[in-house]
């Protein structure tokens, strides 16, 4: 994330720049429900921090909307 202010940025900040929703219950227009879940991993490890995840250099973030 490019910014004139140096601070920790979250994944939620990234999605907010685009005016899009991202959290444990929704990514873009896709919502978790009885048949779908949102899964997130960072550097190969599952995490549930979603929009609160603070970016680190060289992170590999995978967000999936998957069938249960």
LINVEN-V20274 format. One record per backbone hydrogen bond with DSSP energy under -0.5 kcal/mol. NH is the residue of the N-H (numbers start at 1). CO is the residue of the C=O. Records with the same first field share a line. If there is no record, write none. Layout:
NH: CO + CO
This chain:
7: 5
11: 53
12: 51
14: 10
15: 11
16: 12
17: 13
18: 14 + 15
19: 16
20: 15
23: 26
26: 23
27: 30
28: 21
30: 27
31: 29
32: 25
33: 36
37: 66
39: 37 + 64
41: 62
42: 45
43: 60
45: 42
47: 40
52: 49
53: 50
55: 9 + 53
59: 56
61: 59
62: 41
64: 39
66: 37 + 64
68: 35
